[in-house]
């Protein structure tokens, strides 16, 4: 599929699915850990997230400037959970979202806030906000829902173009190699590795200043616009790559243990199958003995026939359980093999291996 056509398809899917989520329950899908659907709790959660992501980091974000003089960009504002707190901290907030339903709710909730501009975007770019330049950009638990890494990289590029020199871009992505992502899933989204992040920073003249949650579902990155940065990873970026190699090492160790556990489980099931086979042989012998005992007497023959039917039912049930156990064992083994192949095929593992930070390939014999 052509890149532009594919991006358009992704845009339409994200818009449709997030519009539907907004109609169902916008507060829940924006902040799924809320205990209720009340607007008060929704707003409190927005303040809590803003304090964690912005207020606690304001010195690094503002670099001595008065926040009231700063213009900021919020990507993925939803129903405005964090938009109001941001507007109370900064001079002006430009907030965008792919869902028109979410933007409509945000507009209604922000009607009394003068220093907020809301934009319904296509979900893959920032063209709708024009030529505005920003002193800070934030995306809070948004990119983790995007189902295509090219779209995420595109956002990083476009934000870099709109940042003032020295401005910070703080955002979160899905970073866990263990999370299963369905094709074009707009809830789980795709993984962005540490190597992907470093490359994006290099290409767009951004410098990774801080990171948190390497190899985890909530992988946070802070990138500062640095027109003078070089083409090689700096110490922070090298530390990031090393941290991901360590995380992959831990994931591989876990996968190896899972394989060993599967092997132990399989051996237990094989012993159960052996016992079941012996039982079936015993039942067959008993079946034959009962048939021999049927001496033509009507009542004895009837009782023997009933016993034969019971034994046949037990035999068929045992065979069914045997087939089910074998299918489950094969499926689990193949799942773990595919997971390990995915890790070995990743850029981060290869980089980690070259740096001497990743383990050697796990062989089948190691798992016995």
WOWO-V527148 format. One record per helix or strand of 3 or more residues. SS is the DSSP state (helix for helix, strand for strand). FROM is the first residue (numbers start at 0). TO is the last residue. If there is no record, write none. Layout:
ss->SS from->FROM to->TO
ss->SS from->FROM to->TO
This chain:
ss->helix from->2 to->29
ss->helix from->38 to->52
ss->helix from->54 to->61
ss->helix from->66 to->68
ss->strand from->70 to->74
ss->helix from->82 to->88
ss->strand from->91 to->96
ss->helix from->99 to->108
ss->strand from->115 to->119
ss->helix from->126 to->128
ss->strand from->133 to->138
ss->helix from->142 to->144
ss->helix from->148 to->161
ss->strand from->162 to->173
ss->helix from->193 to->202
ss->strand from->205 to->211
ss->strand from->218 to->224
ss->helix from->234 to->292
ss->helix from->297 to->344
ss->helix from->346 to->353
ss->helix from->363 to->366
